[in-house]
Amino acid sequence: MGNKPVVVGISGASGSMMASATIDCMLSNGIPVAATASSAARMVWKDEMDESFGESLERWDDSGIFSYYAVGDLAAPISSGTFVTRGMVVVPCSMGTVAAIDQGLADNLIRRVADVCIKEKRRLVLVPRETPLNAIHLENLASLARLGVTVLPPHPAFYLNPSSINDVVEFVVQRILLALELIDELPGKLTYSGHSS
Ligand SMILES: Cc1cc2nc3c(=O)[nH]c(=O)nc-3n(C[C@H](O)[C@H](O)[C@H](O)COP(=O)(O)O)c2cc1C
């Protein structure tokens, strides 16, 4: 599995920095990443990040273990179940993407890879971001959890006394890596650029 990528899907919920930190952390620890982002994700990115999405892609590309596919590219290799991956995280995961995955709507690359992970029984981690959650959101998330999908809300670990948003993001990234079985304990010995405290 060592050279197989983890798929990182970035959807249009708030929390672009979680996606950035997740990819940074994986790449800096030699874990190959195949990423895709929805058009809404790129809009949110523009609002929330100092670095443009294009600049981030260039930086990740320098790792030599990063690939990026357009969200409309349903012919991308990761779209097929025969292309083996270490699983997928959708971070952040919008309620629209949660609903689509729950309904088996494989009409973009994020949703298709998630569907493949479920059918191939690969690890699938969703980091849903919305508040408050309505009954539709909760029912969709519960239905996915029953299928074995890990629902990992980006909640702060209040008991660790986080002193900055970077602390919260670092904790979420560590939980993602644990859920994908890329590390076997918390706190992991992984680091990512962007952590400032
Ligand atoms: C700045 C901004 C922030 C948003 N934040 C959220 C959010 O936190 N959660 C959510 O479910 N949708 C959020 N949305 C709405 C989604 O982007 C929208 O539902 C979109 O259709 C999701 O598409 P996607 O799941 O294909 O990325 C936000 C939109 C914008 C423009």
The ligand as a MOL file (V3000), in Angstrom:
LIG
                    3D

  0  0  0     0  0            999 V3000
M  V30 BEGIN CTAB
M  V30 COUNTS 31 33 0 0 0
M  V30 BEGIN ATOM
M  V30 1 C -18.1270 31.0340 1.6170 0
M  V30 2 C -19.0210 29.8270 1.6300 0
M  V30 3 C -19.0610 29.0140 2.7420 0
M  V30 4 C -19.8730 27.8850 2.7740 0
M  V30 5 N -19.8610 27.0910 3.8990 0
M  V30 6 C -20.5940 25.9580 3.9130 0
M  V30 7 C -20.5100 25.0840 5.0320 0
M  V30 8 O -19.8000 25.3230 5.9940 0
M  V30 9 N -21.2090 23.9340 4.9790 0
M  V30 10 C -21.9880 23.5910 3.9010 0
M  V30 11 O -22.5790 22.5130 3.9120 0
M  V30 12 N -22.0920 24.4060 2.8260 0
M  V30 13 C -21.4120 25.5850 2.8020 0
M  V30 14 N -21.4810 26.3980 1.7130 0
M  V30 15 C -22.4050 26.0640 0.6200 0
M  V30 16 C -21.8150 25.0800 -0.3590 0
M  V30 17 O -20.6530 25.6220 -0.9500 0
M  V30 18 C -22.8430 24.7320 -1.4520 0
M  V30 19 O -23.9090 24.0100 -0.8830 0
M  V30 20 C -22.2640 23.9790 -2.6080 0
M  V30 21 O -23.2890 23.6800 -3.5300 0
M  V30 22 C -21.5930 22.6990 -2.1830 0
M  V30 23 O -21.1330 22.0570 -3.3490 0
M  V30 24 P -20.0770 20.8630 -3.2560 0
M  V30 25 O -20.5340 19.9770 -2.1580 0
M  V30 26 O -20.1290 20.2020 -4.5910 0
M  V30 27 O -18.7510 21.4700 -3.0010 0
M  V30 28 C -20.6840 27.5580 1.6580 0
M  V30 29 C -20.6180 28.3680 0.5220 0
M  V30 30 C -19.8150 29.4960 0.4990 0
M  V30 31 C -19.7740 30.3440 -0.7450 0
M  V30 END ATOM
M  V30 BEGIN BOND
M  V30 1 1 1 2
M  V30 2 1 2 3
M  V30 3 2 2 30
M  V30 4 2 3 4
M  V30 5 1 4 5
M  V30 6 1 4 28
M  V30 7 2 5 6
M  V30 8 1 6 7
M  V30 9 1 6 13
M  V30 10 2 7 8
M  V30 11 1 7 9
M  V30 12 1 9 10
M  V30 13 2 10 11
M  V30 14 1 10 12
M  V30 15 2 12 13
M  V30 16 1 13 14
M  V30 17 1 14 15
M  V30 18 1 14 28
M  V30 19 1 15 16
M  V30 20 1 16 17
M  V30 21 1 16 18
M  V30 22 1 18 19
M  V30 23 1 18 20
M  V30 24 1 20 21
M  V30 25 1 20 22
M  V30 26 1 22 23
M  V30 27 1 23 24
M  V30 28 2 24 25
M  V30 29 1 24 26
M  V30 30 1 24 27
M  V30 31 2 28 29
M  V30 32 1 29 30
M  V30 33 1 30 31
M  V30 END BOND
M  V30 END CTAB
M  END
